[in-house]
Amino acid sequence: MNSKELAEFVEDQLSGLDGIRKIPMMGGWIFYCQEKIFGGIYEPGFMVKNTAAARAAMPDSEPDPPYSGAKPMLPVTILEDRERLQEMVRAMLPELPERKPRRTKISGKQ
């Protein structure tokens, strides 16, 4: 399964949640729920942020950086279980930081 197919599968598995969206990012995908980044698709596969809720939902998952220099994330081991996956993402939401507002460019020329 290539990254686009995996992204579509993950999106389908999460379709019961409000505010799920994905955006392509440097050959992978970043996933948002209610405008909070919670995970993405990287070279190793679908991974989520290393939060207490994610660790509780997947005690068998070991934190691993998705790429060199990145913070460790958890490989998703419950991808096939739609209900558990959605429960995990719901439980992660309070632990995730709010999305930073985008800066607007201000031209110094008049």
Secondary structure as UniProt FT lines:
FT   HELIX           3..13
FT   TURN            14..16
FT   TURN            18..19
FT   STRAND          20..25
FT   TURN            26..27
FT   STRAND          28..33
FT   TURN            34..35
FT   STRAND          36..42
FT   TURN            43..44
FT   STRAND          45..49
FT   HELIX           52..57
FT   TURN            59..60
FT   TURN            68..69
FT   STRAND          73..75
FT   TURN            79..80
FT   HELIX           82..92
FT   HELIX           93..95
//
